[in-house]
Amino acid sequence: MATNWEEFYATNLPPTDFEDNRIILKEFCDRHYKLGNKIALITSGGTTVPLEHNTVRFVDNFSAGTRGSASAEYFLEHGYSVIFMHRLKSLEPFTRHFNGQKFMDMLDLQEKNGHTTITVKPDSVDVLAPVLARYKQTIENGMILYISFTSLADYLWLLRASCECLACFGRNAILYLAAAVSDFYIPPNEMATHKLQSEQPPNISLKLVPKMLSSVVNIWVPQAYVVSFKLETDENLLISKARQALVKYKHKLVIANMLQTRKQRVIFVTPEESFEINLTREQIHHGVEIEDSIVANVVERHSEMIQSTNSHKKK
Ligand code: 9Z3
């Protein structure tokens, strides 16, 4: 009998650029595997759930991609190669610091004798230079791969393809699943072909998306260090739901967060313990990002896992 997963992939077509992305993913992974690098797959941003095959409307969610894009920078600082699998047009590492008007406001425009010069305002150089330097170094060393998705189906196709390429890394891979992935969708055979008409209120019935974590942890990358995120809006559910996920999927770590406070507070839930990381008002005021501590902690746990496996092997 086909599992929910097989059925999902059998009935939802891959995105049009899927084969190209698969080749790019494989090349990136092969290169970094040969270099002996540790690698982090970071998922980031929300997914869309189309309401029509010829999609005019879709269900979306709040995720801006702050968690994923900031975390990507910190993983790079810790020496990891990074696959940044993100929602198209959500925040990206490095450029996230200068989003929208901020970037324009950093520049000066001069017109003289028919010549146009654009310069960075002196007081913006200190802000731009360190980020630009890190960006250039990352790109020159080929340390990051940007792969984008929009819909839930795109995301799930790319997730499986990434896992296939990461399997050879064994314990040297981290999966850091920060994307806010829809739990509900409309199966293709139940979806309208054309734009829903507005003569009557539509009757939309969403189905549950098969739980991908189970395949990730048990089949696709069984040796990797898998970190999932649990988002809630009701504090009373947060820890119990995070624990439930750990028990069900048997991975290493769930990072729980509340929608409203996700930028200043997270709770690490592992099979052995749970503890909070909190930023003070002062830290927030000084531009400290919670992802700095989150990633440092995850990296430490990952190293411990690798070391403990190595010492087991030696015995
Ligand atoms: C998260 O909980 C992320 O921390 C956020 C980050 C999406 C809240 P932003 O992108 O927000 O910085 O604006 N991600 C996982 C959310 C999720 O859908 N988790 C599933 C669940 O809670 C489990 S995989 O059931």
Boltz pocket constraint, residues with backbone or C-beta under 6 A from the ligand:
constraints:
  - pocket:
      binder: B
      contacts: [[A, 44], [A, 45], [A, 62], [A, 63], [A, 64], [A, 65], [A, 66], [A, 67], [A, 68], [A, 177], [A, 178], [A, 179], [A, 180], [A, 181], [A, 182], [A, 228], [A, 229], [A, 230], [A, 231], [A, 232], [A, 255], [A, 257], [A, 259], [A, 262]]
      max_distance: 6.0
